[in-house]
Amino acid sequence: MLLAIFYGCNEYSSIGIEILPGGDLLYVKNKLIKDDISAFTFSEDSVPTDEPSQNLIGSFNDSLFGVTTVHYATQYRLDGFPNYGKDNPHPDSLILYIYYKTIYGDTLTPQRLRVYELESGIDRDKSYTQEIDLKSMASSELLGELEFTPRVKIDTTKTTKDSLTQVVAIRLKQSLAEKIFSADSLTVASNDRFLNYFKGLYIESEKRTSQGGSLLSLESVTLTNLKKDQTSVRAIGSALVLYYHTDTLKSKVDNTKDSVLMMPYASTGFSARVNQIVHDYSKAPFYQNLNTETSEDSLIYVQSTGGLKSRILIDNLETWKDSMKISGQDTFRYGINKAELIFQIDTIASQVHRFPPPGQLLFTAVDEDGKEVLPVDFEFSPSFYGGNLRSDYTYHFNITQHLQLIIANKAENRGFYLTPAYKNNQGNRVVLKGSGSKTGIKLSITYSKYNE
């Protein structure tokens, strides 16, 4: 049990008194705090976007959250020393393959992707954030483009009903095929030399001007081994495949039944992969109050993709701090059994069935350097701390130990933030009931009172 000394607080109905020790115990109470909580919507910044578990791409025009447009750049590595044979080989085509399984948005509106060669390299060992300007790092020559409508296909053969992997194939200019094919033996002797010769691709998403669209979660890292017999390639991820022919063998693009000759270049776990994420909130309903603490709304907005977070302020926590013994008055000892913060989703505004909310949020405190840090309750036990989406569309956070640090003068109350747990590899967003709503944010504190 966590203990604090203070006196003078509102008393509420008793709970759990039968399970607490006897002796000097006076009562067990629960205090529900709502009026001392305020919440505001702020934009995220400097969210890392290099080498996420899944890269994103696409453009999503959301009536509530504005327009989110995600661009993508990656390196392609050698799968061994390229050997096209000696029988007069010639390149036929270069195809970019991108695989995806999940979509956030709709499957009714098309996406348009454009592909450019990187002129400035990206580095696997460097950190990049959503603000990176990938277009400035790429050539202005358009290598290929494709308009397509994303789709989701479910594998009905499995009880889990998992979605099947879909592929986007973009044919690139012959000039790039010639460049890769003509790389000399010294250039392809190592990946470092090859990546200096061919730095990778920038894939640009066209911004949607009308509502609709989607964000695709890419299987951006090749998951299966690329076959080396030059007759077939099986790669779930992102890969460039160079098709070619010799005088005796034709390539797939010739539509013959002869052997297919191809050479893969894969985006692997060793490849640098970066997203640029651009948000336009100018048409969003919260835009006038964005990034300010001057006006509260009955709703707050939280969005992944380095989008939106909520600034949470809990006032009057100083009334829970240690008190001094005053002559003529009794000083009491209070045990903080549990402090739980509860956020409620507005299921109608959020359109939860159409746009699933994040599966987990994080509630962070602001430290003395102004940085967001997880409370000690998370370090004690992530499951104890909470933050997962519940079946009643709420998020619960146990901040008992963090509150104890504040009332024990071991931590300052500099405010808090509510953010998505996964900021750079998911497109989920959620509308929550704010402090101005009757069923909005609640802090439930269960405490015990003893004689000092």
N, C-alpha and C positions, 0 to 999 in steps of 0.2 A: 504494500500500500504506500502511496506517495503522500507525504505530510506537508502541510503549510500552516503557518500561524497567521490568523487575521481575525477580525471580528466585524460584525455588522453586515449581514447579507439577507436577501429575501429568502424565505423558507417555502418549500413546496411539499407535496405529498411524500410520505415516507415510502422507501422501497428497500427490500433486501435486508431489513434489520435483523431477521432471524439468522442470517449466516455470518454476522459480524460478531467479534468478541464482546463479552460483557464488561463489567467493571465501570470505568468512567464514561462509557459511551452514552451520549444523550439522545442522539437520533441520527438517522440517515436520510438525506434529502436529495432531491434532484432539482437543478435550476436550469431552465431553458432560456437561452439568450438569443434574441432576434434583433431587437431595436439597436443594439450596439454594433451591429455588423453592417458594413457598406461594401459595395462591389462595383467595379468599373471595368470596361473593356479596353485592353491595350493590345497593340500589335507586337508580335515577336520580332526579334532581330538577331542576326549573327548565329542562326541555327546551323550546326555543321551538316553538310550534305555530301561529304565524300565517303565513299565505300559503305553506304547503308546496306542493310540486309536485302532490300529490294529498292531499285531505282524507280522513280515515277516519270511519267511523260503524259502530255495532253493538256487540254484547256477546258475548264469547267466554269460556266457562267451561272452563278447561283443567285437567286433573287434575294436571299438573306445575307450571304457572305461575299457578294461581289464576284469578281473574276479571278480565278487562280490559273496561271499558266506556268507549266513546268517544261524546261528544256533539259537536255541530257548530253553529256560528252563522255567518251570512254576510249581506252586504248585497246588495240587488238594485237595479240602476241602470236609468235610463231609456235606451231605445234611440232617442232622439229625442223631439221634442215630441209627446205623445199627442194624437191627433185621432180622436175617436169619431164624427165627423160631426154633422150638424145635424138629422137625421131622427129626433128623439126617441130617443136611445140609452139603453139600460138594461143594467146588468150582470146576467149570468146565473150565472156561477160563477168561482171562482179555483182553479186547479190548480197544485200544486207538483210539479215534475218534477226527479228526481234520477237521474243516470246513473252506472253503474259497469260495470267490465269484469272486475275480479279480486276474488277472495274468499280470505281466509285463515281456515280453519276448515272447517266442513262445509256441505253444501247440503241437510241433512235437517231441521234445526231452524229454526223460524220466528224472525223478529225483529219487535219491535214498536217503532214510532217514533211520537213525539208532537211536535206542532208548536205553538210559542208565538211571540207577537210580542215582539221586543226592546223594552224600555222605556229601557234605557241603550244608547247607541250604542257600536259598536266602531270603531276608527280604523285606517285602512290604514297610517298612519305610526307607529303605536305597536307595541311588542313585547309579546307575550303568551306565557305558558308554560302547560304542561299543568295547572297548579294553578288556573287561572282558574275562577271559579264562574259559569258562564253562566246557571244557573237563577235566580240572584239578580238577574240583569240583565234578566230576562224577565217578562212579565205572567203571572199565574196562570191566565188564561183559556185553556182548551184550544181551539185553532183547528182541529185535525184530528189523526187518528191512523190508523195502518195496521199490520196484522199481515200479514207476507208471508214466504215462504221464498225466500231468495236462490238464484240459479241461475247456472250458467256454461254458455254455449253456444259451441261452437267453430265457427269459419268453415272448413268443410271444402273450400272452393273455393281456398284458398291453401295453398301448400306450407309456410308458416310455422306453420300451424294456430293462428292468433291467435284469441283469444276475442272474441266479439261484444259490443257494448255493450248492456247491459240497462237498463231504466228502471223507476223506482218513481214512481208518481203518487199524490199525496195531495190529496184535495179539502178545501179549507179553508172555514171559516165564511163565510157570506154577509156578515157584518158587516165583515170585512176587504176583501172584494171591493168593498163600498160605499165604504169609506174610501179605497181607492186610486182608484176610479172618480171620486169626488167631489172629488179634489184640484183646487184652483183653478189658474188659468193662472200665477199668480205662483209657486206651489209647484213646478210642473213646469217652470219656466223654466230651472232648472239642477239638476244632480245634487246639489250641496251642499244646496240647499233641500229637494229631495225626500228625501234621506237624513236630514235633520233631522225631516221629517214622518213618514216610514216608515223606521225604523232597521234593519229586517231581521228575520230569523227565527232562532229557537233551535230546533234539532231534537234532541230527547232520545231516547236509546236506553234501552229498559227492560233493567235488569240481569238477566242469566240466573241463576237459582237452581239449575238442574241443569246437568250437563255438556253441552257442545255449543255451538252458536252459531258466529258468525263475525264477522270485521271486513271491511267493504267498503271498497275503495279507490275513492273517488269521482272522476269526471270533473267536478270542481266548478267549473271555469272554462268558460264557453261557448266552444266551439272554432269554431263556424261562425256566419256572420252571420245575424242574425234578419231575416227578410224584412219589408219595410215596407208591403206592399200590403194588409195587414190581412186577408188571406185564408189565409195559411199561415205556419207557424213551423217552422223546422228548427234545433234547438239541441241540440248534444251538450254537456251540462254541467249546471248547475243554473239553473233559471229558473222564474219565476212567470208563468203565462199567464192573463190575464183574458179570459174569453169574454163577449161581449155581443151584443145585437141592436138593431135599429132597427125602426121601424114597417114598413119595406119589406123588410128582410133579417133572416133568423133566424140564430141562432147554432147552433153544433155540438150543444150540449146538447139542442136541441129535436128532434134526430134527423130533421131534414128534409134534403132534397137541395139546399136553397138554399145560397148562399154562406156560408162560415164566417167570422165576424168574431172577431178575437182581438187582444189587445195584450200583447206580451211585456215582461217586466222581468227582466234577466239578471244573474247573478253573473259578473262579468268579471275580467280581470286587474287592474283598478283597484278591485275590491271588497275590503273587509276580510273575511278568512275565518279562523276560529279553531276549534281543537279543544280541548275539555276531556277529559283522559284520567284515568280513575280505576282504580287497581289494588287488588285485595283478595287478599293473599297468605296470609291466615289459615289456609287449608286446604292450602297448598302444602307439600311435604315438606321444604323447606329453611327454613321459616319461623322455627324456633327459632334458627337460626344466621345469619339475615339481618342484615346491617349490623353484624356483629361480626367480630373477628379472633381469637377465643378458641378456635374449633374448626374444623378443616379437614374438608372432605367429599371423597369420591372423585369427586364431580361438581361442576361449576360451571354456572351458568345465566346466559345472556345473552339479552336480549329488547329488541326495539325498542319503539315506542310510549312512549318515556320510561320503560321498565320496569326492566330489570336490567342490571348491569354486573359485571365481575369485578375485584376488587382483587388485583393481582399484586405479590408481593414477591420480589426476588432478592437473597439475602444473600451476604456474603463477596466482593462485588465489589472491596472494598478490597485484596484479595490481588493484584489485577491492577494496582494503582497503581504509579507510578514508585518505584523503590528507590534508596537511597543506596549508594554504593560503600563496602563494609566492608573494612577491612584484613585481608588474608589470604584473602579470598574473591574469586572472579571475579564481575563484574557482566555480565549478558548483555542483549542487545537483542532484543526480541520484536516481530514484525510481526503485527498482527491482520488476517488476510486476510478473514475473514468471521465475523460473529456472527448466527446465525439462530435465532429463537424459533419453536417449532412447537407448535400446539394440535391435538388430535385430537378429533373429534366422537364421542360415544357414539351410534352410529347406532340402536341398539335403544331406549335411553331417550328419545332425541330424536324417534323415529318419523319419520325423514327423508323417507320416501316419502309420508307423510300430511301432515306439516307441514314444508315445505321450509325449510332453515336460511337465514340471511341470506347474500346473495351476497358480502358484503364486511364485514369487521370492521376496527376501528381499534385500534391499540395505542398508547396515549398515556402520556407521562411527566407527573409532577407537578412543577410549577415552584415557585419560592420563595414564591409567593403562594398555593400550594395549588390552583392551576388546572391543568386538563388541557391539555397542549400536544402537538402532533405532534412526533416526534423529527426531527432534522435530516436523517435518511435520507429522509423523505418529501419534504422541501424539495428535496433533491438530485434525486430522481426517484420519483414515486409508484409506478411499475412496479418499480423497484429495491426500494422499501420493502415492497411486497406487500400481503397481507391479504385477497386474493380466495380464495373457496372453491375448493378443488382437487377433482379427480375422485376422489381417495382420501379425501375428507371430512376434509381438514386445512386449517388456515390457517397460512401461513408469513409471518414478519416479519423483514426484514433490518434489524438495529439496530446494524450495525457502527460507524457514525460516532457514534451516541449512546453506545455503550459506550466508544469512544475518549475522548469528552469526560469521562466519569466517571473513567476510570483516569488521565486527564491532569489531574485536579483542576479541570476547567473546568465541571463540573456535579455536583450532589449526587444521590445515589441516594435519592430520596424515595419510590420505589415507582412503580407503573404501574397503568393501567386498560385493560381489554379491553371495548370497547363496539361496538354496531352502527354501521356507517357511516351508515345512514339511520335516524334515530331517530324521526321524526315523521310519516312518510308510508307506512310499511309495518308489517305485523303480525307479521313473521317472528320466530321465537325458536329457540334452539339449546341443547342440553345438551352440555357438553364434559367430557372426562375431566380431572379435577383433579390437583393435585400428589400427592394420596394414592393415585392409581391407578398401576399398574405401567407402563401405556402412556400416561401423562399428559403433562404439559408438559415440553418439553425445550429446552435452550439449547445449540446446537452452535456451538463456537468453533474455527475453524481459524486456526492461528498458525504463524509461522516463528521460529526461534531463530538468532541470530547472535552472534558474538564482539563485545564492545564494544571 
